[in-house]
Amino acid sequence: AVALQYLGKEKDSARIFTQLIQQYPNSAIAGDAYASLGDFYFDRNDFINAKGNFSKALKYKRSKRYLWSMFKLGWCAYNLGDHKGSLAYWKQLVSLARGSSGQDANLREEALRDMVYAFAELKMIDEAIAYYRANGGTQYIGPFLSLLAQILADQGAYAQSISVLKRFQSLVPNDPEGANAQ
């Protein structure tokens, strides 16, 4: 199935992953197969089917792709307009991957970086700053505030946008993006 993916035969690959799930429903490989099916649908912007498969993958905690599935569930929720849901998945991933190394540590960093978008959409300024401080992601406070200011400006809320940029300058005055905030 993986070889077919690399050859660009995604539909054939998806068929084999489905067969793997049917033949070995209680194995960790079934979790990996659900995650691969989730990727198949996600790549086609079919976030509902992707979410369904990634959710099923979470039933297999031994799967190598468990945290990946949680990460992608965050993006499925985000793309479906459920910003609170996306934030919940990413926060759970950050918590589970605390102190890990390798790929899990990389996913943790990606989740910290990507949750900026959910925090910004939800306009959760104080909550985001507190969360990043508590979870070692202080380097994301500047990008979060910049993105939030941009979203507010795009919505025509210029006074709020300026207020966020002023907060940026006071909270992280040495951030590399500080000049842009000015």
N, C-alpha and C positions, 0 to 999 in steps of 0.2 A: 504494500500500500504506500509506503514511504517512497519507494523507488518510482512508483507511478506519479506521485506528487512532483518529484524532481523532473520527471519527463514531461510535465505539463498536462498529464491525463488525470485531472482532479476528479472528474466524475467517476472514473474507474477506481480511483483511490478511495473515494467516499463509499463506493459499493463494497469494497473489501473491508474497510473499517467497520461498516455495518455488519458484515458477516462475522468479523472477529467478535463483536459485541454479542451477537446471537449465539455463537459457539462457546464463548468463554465469558459469560456474564459476571462471574464472581472474581475475575482476576484483575490485577493491577493494569494489565494491558487493555482491559475494557475502559478503564478511566482514561488511558492515553488515547484510545480510539475515539471516545466521546470528545476529548479535547481537540483532536484532529478534525472531527466533523464540525465542531464549533468554529475552528479556523476556516474550514471550507465555506460555511455559511457567512461568517464574518467578512471574508474577502469578497463576498458577493453583495455586501450591504444588507443581507437578510438577518437583521439583528435579533429578530424574534426566534428564529430557528437556531441561530448561534447561541443565544441565551439558554435555550432549552438544552442544548448539548453540553454547554459549559456547566450548567447546573447539575446535570447528570454526572459529569466528570467529578464534581465535588463530593460525590458519594464514595469515591475511591481515594481515601486519604493516603494510601501507599503509592499512588500514581506519581510518576516523575513530573507530571504536568499539573499537579494539584494547584500549586500557587499560580501557575500560568493561567489556568482556567479562572481562578478568582480575579486575576488582573484583567483578563478579557471580559469577564462578567461586568466589571466596573465600566469598561468601554461600551459594552452592549447597553447597559442602563443609561449611560451618558447619551449615547446616540439615540436612544428612545425617549429622551427628555426627562428621565428620572435621575436628576442630579443628586438627590439625597441618597438614592440607592447606589449610585456609582461611588459616592463618598464612603458609604458604609462598606462596600467591598474592598476599596483601596485601604481603608483604615484597618480592616481585619487582616489584610495581607501584611501591612506594615507591622502589626502586632505579632503575627505568626512568624514573620521572617526576622524579627529582632535578634541580633547576635549571630545571625547566620553568615555564611560566606558563599563565594562562588555565584552561581546563577540566582540563587534565592536572594542574596544580598543585592544583586543587580536589579531584580524585580522589585525589591523594597524601594530602592532609589527611584526607579521608574514610577512606582505608585506615588511616592512623595512628590515627585515632579508633576505628574499628571493630575493629581487631585487639586492642583492650583486652579484648573479649569472649573471643577465642580464648586469649589469654595467661591470662585468669582461669580459664577452663575447664580449661586445662592446668596451672594453678597454677605457672606459670613466673615466679616473682617476680624473681629476680636477672636472668634472661635478659631479661625485659620492661624492667626499669629500665635495663639496659645498652643494649638496643636503642634505647629512646627517647632516651637521652643521645647515642648515636652518630648518630642520624638526625634530630636537631632537634625531637623531639616531647616535650620535657621537660614541656610543659603537660599531657601525658596521664598522667604518673606518678601524680598524685593521683587522677584518675578511675579508673585501673586498680586502684590499691590499694583504693579504696572499693568498687569492684565485686567484687573478689576477696574482701574481707571480708564483703560481703553474701552472696556465693555460699557461702562457708564457713559462715556463720551459718545459711543456709537448709538446709545439709547437716547441721547439728547440731554442727559442729566449732567450738564457741564459743571455746575456748582459742586455736586457730589464727587465728580471726577477730580476736580481741583483739590477738594478736601482730602481725598485718598492720596493724591500725589504729595500733598504737604505732610501727611502722616508718613509716607514713604521716606521723605527727607529726614523726618525726626527720628524714626525708628532705626533705619539702616543708612546713616549718612555716608558710610564708606562703601556702599554697594557699587559695583562697577556700572550699574545702570543709573546711578544717581544723577549724572548729567542729563540723561534723557528725561528724568522726572522733572528736572528744573525747566 
